[in-house]
Amino acid sequence: MNIAKNSDFTFSRRDFLKTGGALMVAFGLRPIGNAFAQHAGVLAEGTELDSWIAVHADNTARIYFGRAEFGQGTVTGMLQIAAEELDLEMRQVSAVPLDTKVTRDQGNQVSSSSIEQAGPHLRAAAAEARQALLQMAAARLGVAQSDLRVSSGVVSIAAQPGRSVTYGELIGDKRFNIKVTGKAPLKPRSEYKVVGTRVPRLDIPAKMNGSYEYIQHVRLPGMLHARVVRPRGQGALGAGAKIASVDESSIAGIPGARVVRKGDFLGVVAPNEWHAVKAAAQLKVAWEIPSALPGDDRVYDAIRASKTTDRTILEEGDVGQAMSRAVHTVSGTFKSPYESHATFAPNCALADVRPDAALVICSTQNLYPTRNLLAKALLMSPERIQVRYAEGAGTFGHSCYDDVAQSAAILSQLAGQPVRLQFMRHDEFGWDNYGPAHVAEVRAGADANGKIVAYEYRGWAHGWAAVETATELAHNMKVPESVVRVVNKFNAGAMYDIPNRRLINHAVSGLGGFLKGSPLRSPMDVSLSFASEQVIDELAWLSKMDPVAFRKLNVSNPRWRGVLDAVAQASKWKPRVAASQSKRGQILTGRGVALGTHYVSFGAAAAEIQVNRKTGQVRVTHLYGALDAGLLVNPASVEQQIEGMLIQAASFLLMEELRFNQTQVTSLDWNSYPILRMAESPRVTAIAISRPEERSTGAGEEIVGAAGAAIANAFFDATGVRLRQRPFTPERVLGSLAAG
């Protein structure tokens, strides 16, 4: 179905199912609660089921699930799960596009949770469907169900292969509703033929030949083009941007262009996109923006001096007493900057808002929560709003996709016509939801034998903004802030056998003095690992031990040891104490290693770098990443994710830092917010460790932090100097070398 050609948003799930015969299988979802504390594949036995699987007369199946393609291979992986349990081939299954009128809510698509959390639901539904079909086949063929075999959707009698019936012949062109029993047997993993194989991603061919339809390509009949009009760069969170005056006559000469405004939300619409762009640039607006920010040069002092809400995340043993007995002790303060999502293409959305109903087409990680937020923006019941998903540029976190969706909806409501809105580059950079800046104070101690005896991590950062800019400006809404537990107990020393550990979260209020914050890939873990793993590495140095050997001495978990061994082997690691090689010459070389995770998987990285002591340039020459994410549904997709994580980590460590003054953000393009370019990217070696006996866990975020920390540790190995603030710009490198 081409969503670009259909603007009728009264299309329901019932109407969708009328388009073809189907076996409908579904099941209720028990509330997940803490997504990281419980397995999400539990079924609510006996519940009525929404549709998950439609089996058609041609022996193909349409699969319904609530997770989208974000460029990570999610759709391919989910279809592998369904095909495996149904005993179908990949060519026989296809995914239904996400739509709140058609597909089920499977929760937020965050924290690399699609395969881990949504996969078990789909696996159970497919097993239930297969069991129902086998029961039908047994009745049709007059044999016991145990006598049947299935291959490619063809059910045959084991002893009489010539007698068979297809799934399509059993149920095609019919609807069949069942309840989940919770007892449908899952296929033994030893019999897997599809899951665990390197199935090529289904979305790649169209993306390579240019025929893939991204959100930027979608059109609606009779639509206007739009642009938002905002100051070039946001100010402090909650301070908003007040319109002092607007001169609408300043765009009078642009054909069809007109101003639309609600409160301090301002935009322009025009039949022609270039005219909309021109009108947004030409419109004369005076803004009131208070000077409430500390500026990027004083942000860490401001964070550290702020009033905080303190919480002890973890307290094990007696850290103070253990530190007093330690032979080697390390402490340090580490600083990580605000970072932008920096999407390759600015976000885009389309909306057709009428008095009694609305259609919004957008990219979002959270289809149903997005509908609820749109309801608040439009002052409309959520049930009257239809949200369709269309893929945009890779974003890895909460970028401006919800802001652009709400903006498009408000513009359409005000203009009385369908609207297509695409942000400009300065909108995307200047009004992003940034990964927050972070200050960490870490200390740790080891005994004479190199065993870590004490560890303490204190982290300062503010939380996430809970209202998008569009709704804030349109409704003069106060911006609530979600309190975020910055210190992640899974990633702050948890991989090591430390008897005394204390983790303290210092939650800073972001309102009135800092920027808008939101999750960015592996939220806060790059900052945590940057601090934590440098302290661990320094303990190894004080203990006169090789960094890998020191970690192995302090790690008993076989899965952590497995990823550590994997990167050591891949990088041909030769044991020696860090920073023990010659520091002569202009180009210094170094290597580093680190462990890290996000919540559930096991990651390790090794880095090889060069430091030009004359120019201050740091070049990452090779990164190795190992990831243990349990059962790998598609090892190739996991390897691709590792490669992307390694390169993004290098970009974070070497270049990415948001700039802002006391009034507003000044990083508005690729020059003022540089990222790693292709020519600067390191060689990467991805190691995906498969453990078929374990459940599948996250594979999209789990080693970004480890890779960044490995680069930092490699810098110490090369120079003998610790850099405790990132990114490693030439100025910082030269300053540290001079001071060190």
N, C-alpha and C positions, 0 to 999 in steps of 0.2 A: 504494500500500500504506500503510495507516494503522498506524504502528508502535505507536500507543496500544492497539490491539486485539489485538496478537500478542505474547504473552510466551514463545512457544516458541523457545528460542534454539539449537535443533539444526538450524535452517534453513540449508542449504548453498548454494553457488553452483550446484551441479549441480541441486538441487531448484528453485532459482529459474528456471533455464533450461528446466526441464520445463513451466513454466507457459505457455509459448507457443513456437511455431516461431520459429527464429532462424537467421540467418547469424552465426556467431561469428567475429569478427576481433580479433586481439590481437597484441601484440608485446612482446618483452623490453626492459627498460630498462637501458641501460648506466649504471653508477653515476655520479651527477652530480658527486660530489666537491665542489670549490669552486663553489658555485652561481653565483657572480658572475664566474668566470674562463672558463667555457666555455659554448657553446651547448648547451642541454639537449635539442635535437630530434634528436640523432644516434641512428640505429637500430642495433641489433645484428643484422646481416644473418644470416638463416638460422635464427634462434631460434624455438622453439615459442612460440606466442602465447596469452596469456590473453584472455578475452573483453573486447571493447571496444564492439562494435556488434552489436545484435540486430535483424534486419530481419524484420518480421512480415507475415502474409498480407494485412493491410489496407493495406499499402504505407506503414507507419510504421516508425520506427526507435527503439529504446531505446538510449541512449548511456551507456556506462560510463566514468567517469573518477574520479580520486581527489582531487578538489577540491570543497569545500563552499561553500554560500552563506553569507557573513558579512555580508550587507547591502551588498555592493559590486558586485553584478551579475555575479558570477563564473559562475554557472550559465547565465545567458542568454548571456554571451560565449562560453563553451565550446560551447554548443549552436549558436551562429552558426558557429563554426569547423567543426563536424561537418556541419551542413546545407550549408554552402558546398561542401565537398569532395565530398559525396554527391549534390549537385544535388537537394536536397530543400528544401521550404519549412519555415519555423519551426513551423508547425502540425503537421508530420509527425514532429518529433523531440521526445523527452522524456528527462529524465535519471533514472538509477537512483539512489535514495538511497544515501548512503555507508554501508557496512557491511563490516566485515572478513571476513564470510562471503560477500560478493558482489562488492564492488568492489576494484580493484587499488590497491596502494600506489604513489602517484605522488610521494612525498616530502612534506616538511613544507610546510604552507601558510603561508609566512612571506615577508617582504621583497617583498610585491607580486608574487609569482612565478607565480601561477596561469596567466595568459595567456602570460607569457614562457616558462615552463619546461614546464608541462603542456600548453599549447596545441599546440606542435609535435608532441608524441607523438600527440595526438588527430588532428591534421591528417594525419599520415602514415598512421595506421590507417584513417581515412576514405578517403583516396586509394587505399589497398590494397583496401578493400572495393569501392569504385567500379570499380576495374580488374577485380576478380574478377566482379562483376556484368555488366560489359560483355562480358567473355569468354563468360559464359553466354548473354547476349542475342544475341551474334554467332552462336553455335552454334544457338540456337533459331530465329533469323530467317534463317539461311543467308546472311549477308553478312559482309563484312570489318568488323572492329571500328572501323576508321577511317570507315566509312559511317554510324555510329550517332550519335545525338544524345540528350541526356538533359534532361528538364525535369520537376521535381516528382516524381522517381522513376519517370517513364515513359520508357522507352527506345524510340526510334523510328528508322526509316531516313530519313536526310536527304532522299533522293530520293522516298521513298514514305511520307509522314507518316501515312497510314492504317494502316500495318503497325507495330504497337508491342507492347510487353510491359512490365508493371510489375515493379519490384523484388520486390513481394510474390508475383507469379506465378512469378518465377524461383526463389525460395528460401524463401518463406513456409512455415511449419510444418515446416521442416527445420533441421538443424544442419549447419554447414559449417566445418571447421577448416582454416586455411591457415597457412603460414609467411610471415613478412615477407621479401620479396625485397630491400627497400631501393631498389627501382627503380620503384615505382609513381609515375607522374608527378603532381606537384602542379599544381593549377589555376593558370594564370597570374594574377597579381594584377589584371591589366587586365580580366579576365573576372569579377571578383567581383561578385556581386549581393546577398549577404547580409552578408558581412564588410565593415565600413566604413559600415554603415547604422545609423540610429538606431532599432534595434528596441526597443520598450518592454520594460522588465524584466518577466520572467514572474512574479516573486514579488510585485510591487507591488499588483495588484488585491486579492488575499486579505489583504494587510497593511492595506490601506485600509479594507476592509469588515469587518475583525475576524475573519475566518474562518481566517486563517493559524495553523497549529499550531506554536507555539514549544515549546521544551523544557519550559517552565513549565506547559504544557497537557497534557503526556503523562501517562498513567496506566498502571499495571500491575495486573492482577487480584490481589486479595489483598494489596495492598501496605500497609505502614505508612508514616506520615509521620514525618519525623525532623528534628532540629536538632542541630548540633554545640554543645558547650559549651566555650568558651575564654575566657581573659581578654579584657576589652574593649580590644583593641589589643595587637599583638605587641611583644615586646622585641627585643633584639639578635639578629642572625642567628647560629644555632648554639647560643644559650643555651636555647632551648626554653621550655616553660612546665611546670613540675613541679607535680603535684598533691600538696598536703600532706594534704588530707582531703576526703572527700565524704560528705555526709549524705543518703543515699538516701531516708530517711523524710520529707525535706522536700517530696517530691512525692507522698506516699502518698495524698493526697486527690484526685488528678487521675485520672479514669477511664482505665484501660488504659495509663497512662504507665509506662515503666520505663527504668532507666539501663543503658546499654551502655558498656563500657570495655575498652580494651586498652592497657596501659602508661599513658601520659599522654594518650592519645586518649580523649576523653569525649564522649558524646552521649546523647540521649534519643529514644525512639520511642513512638508512640501511634497508635491507629487513626484518630484525628481530628487534623487539622492544627493547629487552635487549641490543642488539648491538648498537642501537641508544643511549640508556641511557648511556652505557659504554663509547661510543665515546665522548659524550658531557662532561662527567666527566673527561676523559683522555686527551682531546685536550688541548695542551699548547697554551695559549693566554696571551699576555701582554696588559693590558688596561691602558688607561690614563683617570683618573677620577679626576677632580679638587675638592679641599676641599672648597666647597662653601656653606655648610649648617651650621646653627647655632648650631646644636645638640639638642636633645630633652630636655636637661636641660636649654637651653637658648632660646627656640623657642618663648615663650610668650613675652619675652623682645624684641626679634627681630621683631615680628609682631607689637607690640605696637610702636616701634621706626621707623617703615617703613613709607615711603612716601605713602600717600593714595589719592584716588579719592573719595571725600566725596559727599554724596547725602542725602538730607532730604527726607525720605520715607513718612513721615506723620507729619503734624503739625496741632494740634487742640488746640485752646485756648491759654493761656499764662502759660507755664509750670513754668517759673522762678517766676512769681508773685504768682502763686498758691503754689509753694514750700515754699516761704517766709512766707506764712500764715498758713502752715500746723502745726498741733500740734505734730504729730509724723512724723519723716523723717528717711529714710533708704537709704543707698548707699553701693555699693560693687562692687568689681572686681572679675569676675569669669573666670575660665580657663578650656577649654576642649581640649583634645589631638587629634592628628591624629589618625584615626581608619582605620583598614583594613576591606575589604569585607569578608575575611577569608572564602572562599567557602569550603565546606566540601570535595569536589573533585576538584582537579585542572581543569581549563578550558581546553577544547579540541575542535578541529575542523578538518574537512577533506576538501581537495581541489583537484580538477582536472582541471588544467589550461592548455589550449591549445592555439595555436597562435591566433585563431579567436573567442574563447569562453571559458567560465569558469563556473564550478560548485563549489559552496562552501556550505558545510553543517555545521551549527554552532548553538550555542545558542546565542540569542541576543534579546534585548528589542525592537530593531528598524530594522525590516527586510529590508525595502527599504532604509533608511539612511545608513545601513550597506553596502548595494550594492553600494551606491555612494562612500563610503569610500574605498571599495575594488577597485573601478574603479581608484581612485587616487593612490592606492598602486601598482596596476598592470599596470597603464598607458593604460587603456582599457575603451572603452565606456560602461557605465552602462547597456545598453540594451543587451550587449553581456554576461552579468554575471547573472547567476541564483543562487539565495540563497534559501536554504531550511532550515527550522528550525528543530532542534532536542533538546529536553529538557536536560539541564545539572543540576548540583547541584544548590540548591536555592542560589540566590546571593543578592537579595534585593538592587539593585542599579547597577551602571555601573562598574562592576568588569573587569576582563581581557578578557571577551568573544569576544570583537571586536579586541583586540590585538592578541589573538590566531588565530582568523579567518584571519586577514591580514597576520600574520606570516605564516600560513599554505599555503595561496595562493601564497605568495612570494616564499616559499620553493618549491612548486609544479612547479611554473613558471621556476625557476632556474634548478630544477632537471629534468624537462621534463617528469614527471610521477605523477600519483595521490599520494597524501601525507596525512598521518594521523599524526597530531601533538597534543601531550598532554603536557601541562606544568608540570614541576616538582614542588614540594611544594615550593622550594626556589624561583622559577620563579614567582609563584602566589603571595607569600607574598612580595618578594623583588621588584616586578615590578607592583604592584597593582596601581589602581587609588584610592587614599586614601580619606576618608572623612577628609576635612581640619581641622586643629587646629583653635581654635576660642578664642578671648578675648572679654569679654562683660563688660561694665561699666553701671550699672543700678542704678537708684535712683527713689524713689517714696515717696509720702507723704499722710497722712490721717488726717482728722479733729478729733475733740474730740469725735464724735459719731461713729468713725470707717469707715467713708466714704472716699474712695480713691479720692483725689482731684488732684493729679499730678503724672505723670509717664514719665520717659525718659529712652530709651534704646539706647545705642551706641554699635555697634558691629564691630569688626575687623576680617577679614579673607581674604584669597585670593580666586581666582576663579577656574574654571575647566580648565584642559588642553584640547585643542581642536584637538590634533593629537595623534594617538596611537604610542606607542614606535616602533613598527615594521616599520611603514612608516617613522617615524622620522629618524631612523637609516639607513634604506635602501636608502633614498633619501637625506640625510643630510638636512632635512627640518627644518626650523625654527618653533618653537612651539608657535602658537598663543594661547592666553588665553582668555577664555570667562569671561567677567566681571559679577560677580554674586551678586545679591542683597541678601546678607546674612541675613539681618534683615527682617523677615517675618511679615508683618503687621497683618496677620491673627492670629499669635501666640504670639505676644509681647503685652500683656495686652488687646487685643481686646475683650476678653470675659467679661471684667469688664466695668461697667458704669463709665468711667473716663472722666471728662469734659476737662481736659488739658493733652494732650499726644503728645510726640515728639519721633520720631524714626529716627535715623541717621545711615546710612550705611557707613563704612569706608573700601573701597575696596583696599586691599593690592595687589601689583603686586607679583605674585608667581614666576616670572621668575628669575632665577639666584641665588635665595637664599632660596627657599622652595621646597617642594616636589610636585609631581604630584597630583592634586586633582580632584575629581569627585563626583557625587551624591552617597550617601550611604543612606540606608533606612531612609525615612523621613528627607531629607537633611537639616542639621543644626538645626533641631527642638529639638533634644535632648539637644544641647548646649544652645539654646534659652530658653527652658523651665527650664533647670537647673539653669540658672541665674534669669529669670523673676519670676518664682514661688517661689524661695527662698526669694526674696524681698517681694513679696506679703505675704508670710508666716510670715516674720519678722514684717511686719506692723500689722498683726493680733496679734502677741505676744506683741508688744508695746501697742496695744489697749486693752490688757488684754481680748482678745476674743478667743473663740474656732476657730480653723482654718476653719472648715466647716461653722460655723455660720458667720464668717467674710466674706467668699466668697459669701454666699447667700445674705448677706446684700448689696453686691456690684455687684450682677448679676441679671438682670431683664429678660434676654432672656430665655424663657421657655425651650429651648432645652439644653442650658448650665446648667440650674437648674436641668433639668431632669437627666443628666448623673451624676451630683454631688450628687443628692439625691440617685441615684441607687447605687453608690459605698459606700455611707454612710450607707445605709440600709443593703447592702450585708455584710459589714465589722462589722456590729453592733456597729457603731460609737457612743461613749458616749461623750457628750460635756465636754471639759475642756481646759484650756489654755495650749499650748505646753510647754514642758520642766518643767512642774509643779509637776512631780512625783519624788519619791525618787531616788537618784543617788548612792545608796549604793550597794555593792556587785560587783562581777567580771563581771557578765553578765547583761548588761543594755538592756532594751527593749524600743521600741518606735514605734510610728505610724505616718504616714504623709499622706497628701492628696494633689492633684494638678489637675489643668485643663490644657488641651492642645489640639492642632490639628496640621494638616499639612496645608491644605488649605480650605477644604470645609465641613468636618464633625465635630462632637462634641465629645470630649473625656474627660474622667476623670479617675483618678486612686487613689487607696489608698494602702499604704504599711505598713506591719508589719515587724520589723527587730529586730535583736539582735546584740549587740556590746560587744565584749570581750575586756574589758579595759586593760587586761594583755597582750594579744597577738596582739591586734589591728585588729582582724578579724571581719568583718561585715558579717552577714548572714541574707539574706532576707527570712523570713519564709513564708510569704503569700502576694500575690499581687492580687488586685481586679481591674478589668478594665471594664469600661462601654463605649460603643460606640453607638452613634446615627448617622447612615448613611442613614437615610431616609427609603425608601422602600427596604427591605432586600430581594434580590432575593433568597438567600439560607442562612437562619439564622445559620445553622450548619457551613458553610464555614466562616461566619463572626466570630463566636465564636472561631473557630480554629485560625483565624488570630489574634484575641485578645490574645489568649494564647501565640502564638509565639511572639507577640510584648512585652508582659509582661516579658517573659523570656529573650529576647534579651536586653531589657532595663536594667534588673538586671546585665547582662553581661557587658554592656557598663559602668554602674555606678561602678561596683566593680573591674573589671579586665582589660578591653581593652584599650591599649595604645601602639601605635607604637613607637619603639625605633630606634634611628639613631644617628650616630656621625657626625662629620663635613664633612665626605666624603660620606657616604652612609647609607642606611637602614640596620639595624642589626636584626630586627625581621623577621626571616626567617622560623619559624616553630611554632608548637603549644606550645613549651616550652618558646620561647622568645616572643610569642604573645598568652598568655593564654586566653581562653574563659571559660564561665561558663559550667561546666560539669553536667551530669545528676544528680549525687549525690548532687550537690550543688544547684540545681534549686529549686525555691520556689514552694509552692502550688499556684495554680492560680485559680481565679474565674472570668469567662468571662460573661459579661452581654451585650447582643446584643439587643438594643432597636429598635423596628420596628415602623416606621411611614409610613404606606401605602399611606397616602395622600401626602407625600413628594417625590421628585425625588430621585433616588438612587445616592449616592455619595461614595467617596473613603472609603475603609475599610481595607487597608493593611498597613497604616502608621500612622494613626491618633492619636494613644495614646502612641506611644513609648516615646515621650517627656514628657507627663504627668506622665508616670510610673517612668521614671528616676527621675523627680523632686520630686515625692512622696517619693522615697527612701531617697533623700537628706533631705527632710523635716522631715522624720522619724528619721534620724540621729540626727538632732537638738533636737527633742523631747526626744530621749534617753539620750543624753549627755549634752545638753545645749550649744553645740558648733556648729558653722557653718563651714562646709567644703566647700570651694569655688573653689576647684580644683578637678577634677576627673581624673582617677578613685580613689575610696576610698581604696587604698592599705593599708596594715597594717602599713607601715612606715608613711604614711600621717596621718592615724588615730591616731597613738601613738603621733606623733608630735603635732597634733591639740589638743589632750587631755592634753598634758603637757603644751602647751601654753595657753589653755583656762581655 
